């Protein structure tokens, strides 16, 4: 009898290990997709907030009016920051780029003062910038407004495509992974079907029978999540130098969202699969237990 119990315990332990490994691998892949998805959003936000819009001003605008206009623009809810470039600053920048003093050659400074506007990412959209451009064009000091419309459109289209692909792949993977994990947990519960039947025969309620299995499922889900997070962290740590300029590694909020999502996903998947598996054997007829 003790030998039989030992074998049963080994099989049960083996099924728990198999379930934990299966969930861990699935969560690891989901973690990679989540990492790429969140980084795509952050990278898009970073690029959009650094594209900017340039306002070229009339030559007769006085320095005091320039500063006044800059302060007025700083107060706009959609403006993240502004950068004032005077005629002298523009000449100095161009001189450094050309490597020669073009003002001495021309005898004048043909450049205009300008203000670079940088927007919050929510406003750095093609339609929003068109409306902002029309509004700014009404200021009497403004001569011309320029921004990289084609680049912004390209970023929006590519980000939408990447998000769509990652979302579809993530949903398909989640469905597939749930099916695989569900089958693994069903096999684990299958080995304990007679225990469930015995508890039912002695009058135990369904909730009472489910409770130990559901508690174990939450523990397995949590353990699987921590393993997946550990593997993912190790991988990102090893690749940190290769992708330092592409991905955001030093964002506590970003990693917090990813970690919480993996933990919740692991526990929910494990819990639901166990719940339905136990429910099946609570309803099964006695003669079906042997098949």
Secondary structure in CASP SS format (residue, H / E / C, confidence):
PFRMAT SS
TARGET T0000
AUTHOR 0000-0000-0000
METHOD secondary structure of the structure
MODEL  1
X C 1.00
X H 1.00
X H 1.00
X H 1.00
X H 1.00
X H 1.00
X H 1.00
X H 1.00
X H 1.00
X H 1.00
X H 1.00
X H 1.00
X H 1.00
X H 1.00
X H 1.00
X H 1.00
X H 1.00
X H 1.00
X H 1.00
X H 1.00
X H 1.00
X H 1.00
X H 1.00
X H 1.00
X H 1.00
X H 1.00
X H 1.00
X H 1.00
X H 1.00
X H 1.00
X H 1.00
X H 1.00
X H 1.00
X H 1.00
X H 1.00
X H 1.00
X H 1.00
X H 1.00
X H 1.00
X H 1.00
X H 1.00
X H 1.00
X H 1.00
X H 1.00
X H 1.00
X H 1.00
X H 1.00
X H 1.00
X H 1.00
X H 1.00
X H 1.00
X C 1.00
X E 1.00
X E 1.00
X E 1.00
X E 1.00
X E 1.00
X C 1.00
X C 1.00
X C 1.00
X C 1.00
X C 1.00
X H 1.00
X H 1.00
X H 1.00
X H 1.00
X H 1.00
X H 1.00
X H 1.00
X H 1.00
X H 1.00
X H 1.00
X H 1.00
X H 1.00
X C 1.00
X C 1.00
X C 1.00
X C 1.00
X E 1.00
X E 1.00
X E 1.00
X E 1.00
X E 1.00
X E 1.00
X E 1.00
X C 1.00
X H 1.00
X H 1.00
X H 1.00
X H 1.00
X H 1.00
X H 1.00
X H 1.00
X H 1.00
X H 1.00
X H 1.00
X H 1.00
X H 1.00
X C 1.00
X C 1.00
X C 1.00
X H 1.00
X H 1.00
X H 1.00
X H 1.00
X H 1.00
X C 1.00
X C 1.00
X C 1.00
X C 1.00
X C 1.00
X C 1.00
X C 1.00
X E 1.00
X E 1.00
X E 1.00
X E 1.00
X E 1.00
X E 1.00
X C 1.00
X C 1.00
X C 1.00
X C 1.00
X C 1.00
X C 1.00
X H 1.00
X H 1.00
X H 1.00
X H 1.00
X H 1.00
X H 1.00
X H 1.00
X H 1.00
X H 1.00
X H 1.00
X H 1.00
X C 1.00
X C 1.00
X C 1.00
X C 1.00
X C 1.00
X E 1.00
X E 1.00
X E 1.00
X E 1.00
X E 1.00
X E 1.00
X C 1.00
X H 1.00
X H 1.00
X H 1.00
X H 1.00
X H 1.00
X H 1.00
X H 1.00
X H 1.00
X H 1.00
X H 1.00
X H 1.00
X H 1.00
X H 1.00
X H 1.00
X H 1.00
X H 1.00
X H 1.00
X H 1.00
X H 1.00
X H 1.00
X H 1.00
X H 1.00
X H 1.00
X H 1.00
X H 1.00
X H 1.00
X H 1.00
X H 1.00
X H 1.00
X H 1.00
X H 1.00
X H 1.00
X H 1.00
X H 1.00
X H 1.00
X H 1.00
X H 1.00
X H 1.00
X H 1.00
X H 1.00
X H 1.00
X H 1.00
X C 1.00
X C 1.00
X H 1.00
X H 1.00
X H 1.00
X H 1.00
X H 1.00
X H 1.00
X H 1.00
X H 1.00
X H 1.00
X C 1.00
X C 1.00
X C 1.00
X C 1.00
X H 1.00
X H 1.00
X H 1.00
X H 1.00
X H 1.00
X H 1.00
X H 1.00
X H 1.00
X H 1.00
X H 1.00
X H 1.00
X H 1.00
X H 1.00
X H 1.00
X H 1.00
X H 1.00
X H 1.00
X H 1.00
X H 1.00
X H 1.00
X H 1.00
X H 1.00
X H 1.00
X H 1.00
X H 1.00
X H 1.00
X H 1.00
X H 1.00
X H 1.00
X H 1.00
X H 1.00
X H 1.00
X H 1.00
X C 1.00
X C 1.00
X C 1.00
X C 1.00
X C 1.00
X C 1.00
X C 1.00
X C 1.00
X C 1.00
X C 1.00
X C 1.00
X C 1.00
X C 1.00
X H 1.00
X H 1.00
X H 1.00
X H 1.00
X H 1.00
X H 1.00
X H 1.00
X H 1.00
X H 1.00
X H 1.00
X H 1.00
X H 1.00
X H 1.00
X H 1.00
X H 1.00
X H 1.00
X H 1.00
X H 1.00
X H 1.00
X H 1.00
X H 1.00
X H 1.00
X H 1.00
X H 1.00
X H 1.00
X H 1.00
X H 1.00
X H 1.00
X H 1.00
X H 1.00
X H 1.00
X H 1.00
X C 1.00
X C 1.00
X H 1.00
X H 1.00
X H 1.00
X H 1.00
X H 1.00
X C 1.00
END
